[in-house]
Structure formats: structure tokens, C-alpha cells
Amino acid sequence: MSVSNKDIAALIIDFLSTVVDKNEVSEDNADSLNVAMDCIAEAFEFERDSVAGVVKSSFQGNSLSSYLNGSTSASAATTTADETVKVNVTEDDTEASEAAEALKLEGNKAMAGKDYELAIKKYTEAIATLPTNAVYFANRAAAYSSLKKYDEAVEDANSAIKINPTYSKGYSRLGFAKFAQGKAEDALEAYKKVLDIEGDKATEMMKRDYETAKKKVEQSLNLEKSTVSGNATAESDSASAADPFAGMGGMPDFSSMLGGGGLGNLLNNPQLMQAAQQMMQDPEAMKQVESMMQNPSVKQMADQFSSGNGTPDFSALMNDPSIRDMAKNMFGNGGFQGAPPS
């Protein structure tokens, strides 16, 4: 049997088509094989639609595998079409399917050449010809993502999923677009669906996509926790700055310590006297007292005591930032823990 190089090329395409139809390679690699088949057909100047006829006439329907395995038979016509499930379709449906497939292949070729606008155009024409094929929508989603048109990519991916809920590439395209939009959780959900559908057939690329999205989600969660913790610390610092006595249980209630007994009641308060004794034994505290006595507000308070003009306004006095700072330093280490009972 004499065959030409064109016949051999057709036999190779027939073999590759069978591999793709039987899902013996991943979907991403299937696209690459389709591009390769287009290139082979173009190089040897024949249409892919003629492959089945060439194999039947030149090789009696035998496949490349049968030749390599030594199991050729003149009566065994094993073609790709024979291995597919036969359905009742009209001639018009067949023509539409072939036309749409040809447009898809043109789109694939444009994708390989990174002409994404042309690819979108061809996939759109394929969809218009046969709108029930999920592959065309998924392929167009990939083209849209290549142009960073992620909203359109998400829409096409969802359309592919709606047409065929078990088509993993639809979820893969959705995951890619969602991740690019910064929606890592949605991307993770889509990529998990890919792994669920593919099972043991999941490729390393599919697993990497899932792990990448998972890591991004974990980073986002850690960032949220860090932000919440940082806000809480900032609020605590702000509160401390507003009330320097917050960490000590609050500002001492001098008016309640004085009660109705005036200065005598204040001096009889055991907690205050204990704090005074500790302060007098602390050289640093005594320096604080000396500094405080130079404050005009404190002098005015002393004058009120000495002249018998009543109890000074401690609330107004403690509004003086310098007095508040000195009081905090004096009573902040084991002194008052809130107002003592009256």
C-alpha cells in the first residue's frame, strides 16, 4: 500500500483526535493538541474534516495505534466517529456543529498566536452557530481573561457551567477570573469544584491553582485578624491617653474622700495615709511633690486650705494636664485603685 505524506499526517491527526475525544489528556493539553492538529493540517494543505475519509480510503479505517500494535484488519474500520455515542441528529444540526467546531478551531489558533480579540470574535461566531456547547463559552472566557476583561470572563464561565455542570474547565475559567478580581474565596470554591470533578485525573496545574487560592484566603483571614487586633489596641491606647488613670481603676474621687468632714476626713483616710507614707520614702516622689508645689493651681489650692475658704475644686484642678501627669506618676504604682468607700 502506497501512502503519501499527506495521508500519514491525516493518520496522525486521527490518532490525536481520538486521544482528545477519549479525554486521555487534560483539558488544557487537549486545547494544545487541537492547535497542533490545525497546524499539521495547514502544513500539509488539507482540511481536518477530510481526515476520516483519508483514514478510511488509504488505511482501510485502521488507526495509528492498530498499525503500531500489529492489529490491522481490512474489515476493522475503527474511526473516531464509530467510537462516539450515536445520537439522532438532523443534517442541519450536523452542519451547524461542524461549522461551529471549525470556528472554535480558528479561535484556538488565534489564542495560540495571542490575538485575543480575533479569538473572541471566532468563539462568538461559534456560540452564535451552536449556543449549547459549553466549550465555546469557556474558551471565550479564557480570551476575555487574557485581555483582563474579567467581568465578561466570569459571565462566560458561568454560562459554560450552566450548560454543562460537570465541565471542569468552566469552573477553572471562573476561578481564574475571580482570583484576578481579588475574590479569592470565590476562586477557591471554583477550583475546589474542579478537583471534585476531576478526582484522580486532576493535573498538577489544577492542584496548584487550588493551593494558590487557598493560601490567598488564609492570608486575607490573617490580615483581618491583625487589623481587628490593631484597632482594639489603638482604641485602648486612645482611651488611656484620654484618661491617664484608666489603668488604675480611675481618677481618685477626692470629693468622696473628703466627704462631710473636710480636710480632717481626708487625713484620716487609711489608704491615702499609706500612699503618703510610701511617697515620702520615695525620693523621686518627693521631687514630684516639690515640682507640684510650684504649680500655680496647687498654690491656689493650698491658700484655700490655709484661709479656710472651703474645699478646692479637685475636678477643675485635675483638668490641668501637668497636675494629671504628676498625679499619675505619684499614685500610679500601687496607690489608689478607684475611689475608696465613703
Secondary structure as UniProt FT lines:
FT   HELIX           5..21
FT   TURN            22..23
FT   HELIX           27..43
FT   TURN            44..45
FT   HELIX           48..50
FT   HELIX           51..59
FT   TURN            60..61
FT   HELIX           64..68
FT   TURN            69..70
FT   TURN            74..75
FT   HELIX           80..83
FT   HELIX           91..112
FT   TURN            113..114
FT   HELIX           116..129
FT   TURN            131..132
FT   HELIX           134..146
FT   TURN            147..148
FT   HELIX           150..163
FT   TURN            165..166
FT   HELIX           168..180
FT   TURN            181..182
FT   HELIX           184..198
FT   HELIX           199..201
FT   HELIX           204..242
FT   TURN            244..245
FT   HELIX           246..248
FT   HELIX           254..258
FT   TURN            259..260
FT   HELIX           262..267
FT   HELIX           270..280
FT   HELIX           283..293
FT   HELIX           296..307
FT   HELIX           314..317
FT   TURN            318..319
FT   HELIX           321..331
FT   TURN            332..334
//
